[in-house]
Amino acid sequence: MDAFSQLTPQQKQQVMQQAQNEANQQVMQNMMDTMSSSCFDKCAGTSGDKLDSREQACMAMCQDRFLDVRAQVTEALQRRQNSM
């Protein structure tokens, strides 16, 4: 017998919820890493070691778009969790 099969239904639900939360956190961390990398690649030019005002504005708009998507993903994940 494995340890999971010996848990009560409530304990199983808690384990599954924790696993889902950890998976959601990983998805969000990956999205933030992708945002940083993608926005920097898209917006940063060759102006040296600092972003100029155009690059800063590009970074801000790019990050805003990613954060909007993140909010939509979070909402979808919560709906999926609540339907379990």
Number of C-alpha atoms within 10 A of each C-alpha: 5 6 6 11 9 10 12 10 11 9 12 14 13 12 14 13 14 12 12 14 15 12 12 17 13 12 15 15 12 12 17 16 11 13 19 16 11 16 18 18 11 13 17 19 14 8 9 8 8 11 17 14 9 12 18 15 13 18 22 14 14 19 18 13 13 19 15 12 13 16 12 12 16 16 12 12 15 13 11 10 13 8 7 8
